[in-house]
Amino acid sequence: MKAVAEWFPDKEKSIAVGFFNVGTSLGALIAPPLVVFLSLRYGWRAAFVVTGALGFFWAALWYAFYRAPSDHKLLSAGERARILAGQSRPDSSLDRKQSTGELLQTRRFWAIAVPRFFAEPAWQTFSFWIPLYLASERHMDLEDIALFAWLPFLAADLGGIFGGYVSPFFMKYFKVSLVWSRVYGVILAAVLMIGPGLIGLVASPYTAIALFCVGGFAHQTISVLVNTLSADIFASRDVGTVSGFAGMAAWIGGLGFSLLVGALADTIGYGPLFGMLGVFDIIGAIFLVVLIRGQAFRGPPETIGAVPIDLVAH
């Protein structure tokens, strides 16, 4: 997120986040066959070693090659000017990095952290519980699960890309400001999350999988837009801190709900738990609107003429 904040004009940030967020779902698609292959060929320990080593490999590449636009030798003056001209300057009156305490006291931080807290339970449920649910509740065998359980993650990839482009769409055709184009996209996706909330009411396992796909699509749309907001409303020097603590809030929400599923799935069933997922993102969207509303954000030159955030009618 810090790299996006530094390298992209504001109107392109959500598209950049959409494409890099595809990696979340792509990793979920690639990991099972990779782990199975390594385990069968070289033993289960090799699966941990190889997948762990990939992270160190990527970190080494990042350390060797990543530079901010101001320090990158291959970036032309024209390219650098285009990036900077398209970026707003949140907190431009400050000449220092804000402390963690200062950031955590702002409404803007909680406008990001609270929706992420409510959104993450869906992703962790999809990641950890879909195979068990399909086997225990829908009585699908391993072959059927292997054939269909990956589809929600493919839909999530598409949702990530959609989330990147829906914000510029709202700006172009509805003439809303940059920040509110993100918010409207979150609201749209939160409504779509009602789909997986209805999984317990459908009879067909294939309909259930289709609703999981709707959920994966909607969740990644929300993820892209809420994550992008951190680069929209905070200075690039603070984006890493904000994203880190918002991510912590997200995983606290996901952890809590995973414990809830584990404790209650055998007693009350999955249906009510999935129903909660259909409500969580709507609650998160409401908090987002309440916390963002009335906050003033200065946009970049090319967004002048968009509706100011504090004048948007709801």
C-alpha positions as CSV (number, residue, x, y, z in Angstrom):
1,M,0.0,0.0,0.0
2,K,2.9,2.4,0.7
3,A,4.3,1.6,-2.8
4,V,0.9,2.4,-4.4
5,A,0.7,5.6,-2.4
6,E,4.1,6.6,-3.7
7,W,3.9,5.4,-7.3
8,F,0.4,6.0,-8.6
9,P,-1.8,9.0,-9.3
10,D,-4.9,9.0,-7.1
11,K,-7.3,8.0,-9.9
12,E,-5.2,4.9,-10.7
13,K,-4.5,3.7,-7.1
14,S,-7.6,1.5,-6.8
15,I,-6.7,-0.2,-10.2
16,A,-3.2,-0.9,-8.9
17,V,-4.6,-2.3,-5.6
18,G,-7.1,-4.4,-7.6
19,F,-4.4,-6.1,-9.6
20,F,-2.0,-6.7,-6.7
21,N,-4.9,-7.9,-4.5
22,V,-5.4,-10.7,-7.1
23,G,-2.3,-12.2,-5.6
24,T,-4.3,-13.1,-2.4
25,S,-6.7,-15.3,-4.4
26,L,-4.0,-16.5,-6.8
27,G,-1.9,-17.7,-3.9
28,A,-5.0,-19.6,-2.6
29,L,-5.4,-21.2,-6.0
30,I,-1.7,-22.2,-6.4
31,A,-0.9,-23.3,-2.8
32,P,-2.9,-26.6,-2.7
33,P,-1.4,-28.3,-5.8
34,L,2.1,-26.9,-4.9
35,V,1.9,-28.2,-1.4
36,V,0.5,-31.6,-2.4
37,F,3.2,-32.0,-5.1
38,L,6.0,-31.1,-2.7
39,S,4.6,-33.3,0.1
40,L,4.2,-36.3,-2.1
41,R,7.5,-35.9,-3.9
42,Y,9.8,-34.7,-1.2
43,G,7.9,-35.0,2.1
44,W,5.8,-32.7,4.1
45,R,8.7,-30.8,5.5
46,A,9.7,-29.7,2.0
47,A,6.3,-28.0,1.6
48,F,7.1,-25.7,4.6
49,V,10.6,-25.0,3.5
50,V,9.8,-24.1,-0.1
51,T,6.8,-22.0,0.6
52,G,8.7,-20.2,3.5
53,A,11.7,-19.6,1.3
54,L,9.6,-18.0,-1.4
55,G,8.9,-15.1,1.1
56,F,12.6,-14.6,1.7
57,F,13.3,-14.6,-2.1
58,W,10.7,-12.0,-2.7
59,A,11.9,-9.9,0.2
60,A,15.4,-9.9,-1.3
61,L,14.2,-8.8,-4.7
62,W,12.2,-6.0,-3.0
63,Y,15.1,-4.8,-1.0
64,A,17.4,-4.9,-4.1
65,F,15.1,-3.1,-6.6
66,Y,12.4,-1.1,-4.9
67,R,12.9,2.6,-4.8
68,A,10.5,5.5,-4.3
69,P,9.8,7.7,-7.4
70,S,12.0,10.4,-5.9
71,D,15.0,8.0,-5.8
72,H,14.5,5.8,-8.8
73,K,17.2,6.3,-11.4
74,L,15.2,4.9,-14.3
75,L,12.2,7.2,-13.9
76,S,12.1,10.1,-16.2
77,A,11.4,13.6,-15.1
78,G,8.1,13.6,-17.1
79,E,7.0,10.4,-15.5
80,R,7.8,11.6,-12.0
81,A,5.9,14.9,-12.7
82,R,2.8,13.0,-13.9
83,I,2.8,10.8,-10.7
84,L,3.2,13.8,-8.4
85,A,0.7,16.0,-10.3
86,G,-2.0,13.3,-9.9
87,Q,-1.6,12.9,-6.2
88,S,-3.3,14.7,-3.3
89,R,-1.3,15.7,-0.3
90,P,-3.1,14.6,2.8
91,D,-1.7,16.2,5.9
92,S,0.4,18.4,3.7
93,S,0.6,21.0,6.6
94,L,2.7,18.5,8.6
95,D,6.4,18.3,7.9
96,R,6.8,15.1,9.9
97,K,5.6,11.5,10.1
98,Q,2.7,11.3,12.6
99,S,3.2,9.1,15.7
100,T,1.2,5.9,15.9
101,G,-0.8,7.4,18.8
102,E,-1.8,10.4,16.7
103,L,-2.9,8.2,13.7
104,L,-4.9,5.9,15.9
105,Q,-6.9,8.8,17.3
106,T,-8.1,10.0,13.9
107,R,-11.6,9.2,12.6
108,R,-9.9,8.5,9.2
109,F,-8.0,5.5,10.7
110,W,-11.1,4.0,12.2
111,A,-13.0,4.5,8.9
112,I,-10.5,2.0,7.4
113,A,-10.0,-0.3,10.4
114,V,-13.7,-0.9,11.4
115,P,-14.8,-2.0,7.9
116,R,-11.8,-4.3,7.6
117,F,-12.6,-5.8,11.0
118,F,-16.1,-6.6,9.8
119,A,-15.0,-7.8,6.3
120,E,-12.2,-10.2,7.2
121,P,-14.4,-12.9,8.8
122,A,-15.8,-13.6,5.3
123,W,-12.4,-14.2,3.8
124,Q,-11.2,-16.4,6.6
125,T,-14.4,-18.4,6.5
126,F,-14.0,-18.9,2.7
127,S,-10.3,-19.8,3.1
128,F,-10.6,-22.2,6.0
129,W,-14.1,-23.6,6.1
130,I,-15.4,-24.1,2.6
131,P,-14.0,-27.6,2.1
132,L,-15.2,-28.8,5.5
133,Y,-18.6,-27.3,4.9
134,L,-19.0,-28.9,1.5
135,A,-18.0,-32.3,2.9
136,S,-19.9,-32.3,6.2
137,E,-23.0,-30.3,5.3
138,R,-23.4,-30.8,1.5
139,H,-22.0,-34.3,1.5
140,M,-19.7,-33.7,-1.4
141,D,-16.8,-36.1,-1.9
142,L,-13.1,-35.0,-2.3
143,E,-13.3,-35.1,-6.1
144,D,-16.3,-32.8,-6.2
145,I,-14.6,-30.5,-3.7
146,A,-11.5,-30.4,-5.8
147,L,-13.5,-29.6,-8.9
148,F,-15.5,-26.7,-7.3
149,A,-13.9,-25.3,-4.2
150,W,-11.5,-23.2,-6.1
151,L,-14.2,-21.2,-7.9
152,P,-14.9,-18.7,-5.1
153,F,-11.2,-17.7,-5.3
154,L,-11.4,-17.2,-9.0
155,A,-14.5,-15.0,-8.4
156,A,-12.4,-13.2,-5.8
157,D,-9.8,-12.4,-8.4
158,L,-12.4,-10.9,-10.6
159,G,-13.8,-9.0,-7.7
160,G,-10.4,-7.5,-7.0
161,I,-10.1,-6.2,-10.6
162,F,-13.7,-5.0,-10.5
163,G,-13.0,-3.1,-7.3
164,G,-10.1,-1.3,-9.0
165,Y,-12.2,-0.1,-11.9
166,V,-15.6,0.6,-10.2
167,S,-14.2,3.7,-8.4
168,P,-13.1,5.5,-11.6
169,F,-16.5,4.5,-13.1
170,F,-18.3,6.3,-10.2
171,M,-16.1,9.3,-10.6
172,K,-16.7,9.6,-14.4
173,Y,-20.4,8.9,-14.6
174,F,-21.7,10.0,-11.2
175,K,-19.3,13.0,-10.7
176,V,-18.5,12.1,-7.1
177,S,-15.2,12.8,-5.4
178,L,-12.3,10.4,-5.3
179,V,-12.9,9.3,-1.7
180,W,-16.7,8.9,-2.1
181,S,-16.2,6.8,-5.2
182,R,-14.4,4.3,-3.0
183,V,-17.2,4.5,-0.4
184,Y,-20.0,3.9,-3.0
185,G,-18.1,0.8,-4.3
186,V,-17.9,-0.5,-0.7
187,I,-21.6,0.0,-0.3
188,L,-22.4,-1.8,-3.5
189,A,-20.2,-4.8,-2.6
190,A,-21.7,-4.9,1.0
191,V,-25.1,-5.4,-0.6
192,L,-23.7,-8.2,-2.7
193,M,-22.5,-9.9,0.5
194,I,-26.1,-10.7,1.3
195,G,-25.7,-13.5,-1.2
196,P,-23.4,-15.7,0.9
197,G,-25.5,-14.9,3.9
198,L,-28.3,-16.9,2.2
199,I,-26.2,-20.1,1.7
200,G,-28.0,-21.9,4.6
201,L,-31.3,-21.4,2.9
202,V,-30.5,-23.1,-0.5
203,A,-30.9,-26.8,-1.2
204,S,-28.4,-27.4,-4.0
205,P,-24.7,-27.6,-3.1
206,Y,-23.9,-26.0,-6.5
207,T,-26.1,-23.0,-5.6
208,A,-24.2,-22.7,-2.4
209,I,-20.9,-22.7,-4.3
210,A,-22.4,-20.0,-6.6
211,L,-23.2,-17.9,-3.6
212,F,-19.7,-18.5,-2.2
213,C,-18.5,-17.1,-5.5
214,V,-20.7,-14.0,-5.0
215,G,-19.1,-13.6,-1.6
216,G,-15.6,-13.9,-2.8
217,F,-16.2,-11.4,-5.6
218,A,-17.8,-8.9,-3.2
219,H,-15.3,-9.3,-0.4
220,Q,-12.3,-8.6,-2.7
221,T,-14.1,-5.6,-4.1
222,I,-14.4,-4.3,-0.5
223,S,-10.8,-5.2,0.3
224,V,-9.5,-3.3,-2.7
225,L,-11.5,-0.1,-2.0
226,V,-10.9,0.0,1.7
227,N,-7.2,-0.7,1.4
228,T,-7.0,2.1,-1.3
229,L,-8.5,4.6,1.1
230,S,-5.5,4.4,3.3
231,A,-3.4,5.8,0.4
232,D,-6.1,8.3,-0.4
233,I,-6.5,10.0,3.0
234,F,-3.1,9.6,4.6
235,A,0.2,10.9,3.6
236,S,2.5,8.3,2.0
237,R,4.8,8.5,5.0
238,D,2.0,7.2,7.2
239,V,0.4,4.7,4.9
240,G,2.5,1.8,6.1
241,T,1.6,2.3,9.7
242,V,-2.1,2.8,9.0
243,S,-2.3,-0.3,6.7
244,G,-0.5,-2.4,9.3
245,F,-2.8,-1.5,12.2
246,A,-5.9,-1.8,10.0
247,G,-4.6,-5.2,9.0
248,M,-4.3,-6.1,12.6
249,A,-7.9,-5.1,13.2
250,A,-9.0,-7.2,10.2
251,W,-7.2,-10.3,11.5
252,I,-8.7,-9.8,15.0
253,G,-12.1,-9.9,13.4
254,G,-11.2,-12.9,11.3
255,L,-9.7,-14.8,14.3
256,G,-12.7,-14.1,16.5
257,F,-15.2,-15.3,13.9
258,S,-13.1,-18.4,13.1
259,L,-13.3,-19.3,16.8
260,L,-17.0,-18.7,16.7
261,V,-17.5,-21.0,13.7
262,G,-15.4,-23.7,15.4
263,A,-17.4,-23.5,18.6
264,L,-20.9,-23.2,17.1
265,A,-21.0,-24.9,13.7
266,D,-21.8,-28.3,15.2
267,T,-24.5,-26.9,17.5
268,I,-26.4,-24.2,15.6
269,G,-25.2,-25.2,12.1
270,Y,-23.4,-23.1,9.4
271,G,-26.6,-21.3,8.2
272,P,-26.8,-18.7,11.0
273,L,-23.1,-18.1,10.9
274,F,-23.1,-17.4,7.1
275,G,-26.1,-15.2,7.7
276,M,-23.9,-13.1,10.1
277,L,-21.4,-12.7,7.2
278,G,-24.2,-11.1,5.1
279,V,-24.7,-8.5,7.8
280,F,-21.1,-7.8,8.9
281,D,-20.1,-5.9,5.7
282,I,-23.3,-3.8,5.8
283,I,-22.4,-2.8,9.3
284,G,-18.9,-2.0,8.2
285,A,-20.2,0.1,5.3
286,I,-22.4,2.1,7.7
287,F,-19.4,2.8,9.9
288,L,-17.4,3.9,6.9
289,V,-20.0,6.4,5.8
290,V,-20.4,7.8,9.3
291,L,-16.7,8.1,10.0
292,I,-15.8,9.5,6.6
293,R,-18.7,11.9,6.3
294,G,-17.7,15.5,7.1
295,Q,-14.0,14.9,6.7
296,A,-12.4,17.2,4.2
297,F,-9.8,15.8,1.8
298,R,-7.9,17.9,-0.7
299,G,-7.9,16.3,-4.1
300,P,-5.3,16.4,-6.9
301,P,-5.5,18.8,-9.8
302,E,-7.3,16.5,-12.2
303,T,-10.1,15.8,-9.7
304,I,-11.0,19.5,-9.2
305,G,-14.7,19.8,-10.1
306,A,-15.7,16.6,-8.4
307,V,-18.2,17.0,-5.6
308,P,-16.4,17.9,-2.4
309,I,-16.7,15.2,0.3
310,D,-18.4,17.4,2.8
311,L,-21.1,18.5,0.2
312,V,-22.1,15.0,-1.0
313,A,-25.7,14.4,-0.4
314,H,-26.7,11.0,1.1
